[in-house]
Amino acid sequence: MGDLILALDIGTSRLRSALFDEAANPLHSPVASVPTGLETGADGRAILDPFALLESVGEIIERCTRRVDRSRIRAVGGSCMWHSLLGVDRAGRPSTPILTWADTRSTPDAAALRTEIDESRAHARTGCMLRPSYWPAKSRWLARTHPREFSSTRHWLGTAEWLWWQLGAGRACSASMASGTGFFETGTPNWDARLLHGCGISRDQLPRVSDDPGEGPIGSAGWFPAIGDGAASNLGTGAAGPGWATINLGTSAAFRVVSDRTGPDPPFGLFKYRLDLERFVIGGATSNAGNVRAWCIRELQLPDSHALDAAMAQRPLPEHGLTVLPYWSGERAPRWRESVTGTITGIRQSTNAIDIYQAITEATYYRIAEIADLVVGRGDVDIVVSGGGCRSRSELQRLANVLGRPVRAATDPEASLRGAAVFVLERLGVRVPTPPASDPLEPDRFAVERYAELRSRQAALDARLGL
């Protein structure tokens, strides 16, 4: 009967919770999970209700811990979507909803900000772009469109920081979460005075940055500040050292590597966040992955996941004749063209719904492949895939063929959740064994050549239309 770690994962579309032992093995399966209630709109909104989210967090904690002696819970950790923002008054009452990374209403404010502040210099300091995903543009949008709420805000927080505060665990912000705001100098590390001034925010409105635990509502358990979900994913898959990378295929998608202080800076357009005060997370994210899959299933009236995966397994090569720009939600890395939209060319009378779904899926993989090439070049790297990309062997094979690199499936489908537990255990001085890696799927040489042709075709279409 050893100590336990309670981990929470606050995603864009779902909340998850699980208990882990001191080897970061989950105590129960499946994990507790509830939807977040993300609200989206044609105007670009992608928001969460703070109070509804707080209620759901309480629900999953109760469901996760009701069968155990809570005195066994030694510590609590969290993984949270990067970049979300809300304002609160002195008492912690929200003055705004939670604006998630996917909220694009600040696009014109980001453009205005880029006329005032050199984006390349800001990127060099913060590892972030001056784009709608991040706090500078979001705060400028709030000041312009909701001036009363903006002026009444005493504290600016991320989702996890506010939830922890409301649960009685303080409102410290981890270095990882701070680095995803766009206001944080990753190399110093300090809040960036020039960007704060340009957005009308003072340093005392932002949380204290610390990776140390505070007290919480569960006995004597220490509550560690949550880390970014991408950093947690690398930890959870074991891909947190040299020669390893992760691809996460969730609502969005990302390619990431972890480096120490000696690691290179990323090219302009990619990100450099922190895992903690010693390690960095370098990579790039796209806005289109699981959300586009969900659109296809809904709007093309495709069969359930099992039947759809079976149909795709019969299509190892791209014989549909379609070229897709998969910008259903604009583009983030590497060019950050928020206003571009999706395009499908090559449709014929014989084109069917599965053709379209396959072409869209492959098109999202091409974007990941471009980011991977920018991050690691053509060097050897072991790639672990987590999230929805693990759902079938045939899709992992397709991804390997598009990348032209071997890939491995994550052995734990809840990589970010496990990573939150690993981070806490590391901070407690517990040596966590690296999870066993699945055997790599090698790319098929003929398929690699075919997909390279279609990547070039997509790039040519992108150059013509993705302006």
C-alpha angles and dihedrals in degrees: 000000000000133000121289135216120215112211128191126195116198106194132175094256105017144030119219135185136182142162120240134193124227091276089056092250114146115249097210136021134242102035122233108266137175133168118258096222095238110195117210132178143184089256090066099262119151107170142153130214106241096209094047089049092049090052091050092050090054089049096053092045089053093046092047098048104034093096098049138066102259091212087073091064104101099179145354127225137176146208116205137180109264124241102024115142139193135166124226136184125239092280093050096255110147116251091185137026118255108278107208128207088262095061105109101177090107093064094112090045090053089051091051091048090054090058089057102038128041104246095204092055092045089050091050090054101039106023087231135103124236092250139125094267092070137069101251093063093039092052092049090051091051091049091051100041103027105030095159093053091044094052093046092054115107099175133030112208143167121242096263094046092054093045092049090049092051090048090055097253099117127253104261115144121221119235086245095057092041090054091059095056099077090232096084128090102223095199099049096028104230139112109276108251095196095055093043091053091049090054099043095246127129127215092243089063090063127076126261111264113233139136092205121110128250131200119278144186098272110082114274095335115135114232111218119203111260120256129216115283092235093054089046091051092056090049093046094052093044091243095126101112141067116303095023133103137173134218114199118196107193131122084319127013135235143180114212143173129188120227138172127234091288093059121114125262114252123251116265108280096037126088137248113195131160129255089191137324092295105038136055133207114217126186146082138270135212125209094221125072126089091013090060091046088053090050091052094049092048103040099033090044092230124180124264120291096266094052092042093052090048091052092048091050087064090058108063093156133049101252097145096095093225131132118200136191098201098206099134088140100027124260131290119173131055104009102014099217099165095178099056116108137205122283133189120189132179099046113161136177088266094053113114136189094265090053089055093046092049093049092048092048092050091046091057089051090053090059091051090048091054091052091047091053091051093049102044105010111211094319122130114269134161108235122203117195121209135174125033092344089076094063097098139016092226092058092048087052090050090051091050090051092050093047094042086223136100116262134195128207116239109250091218113054090202096061097155092049092050089045091058088056092046091052091053093046090050090052089050090054095251115144107226118204116238109253115248112264122227118241112276121255108227118218118251108242096218092048090048090057093049093048092047088058092051092046087057090048091052091048091052092050090046091054091053101042110015095082 
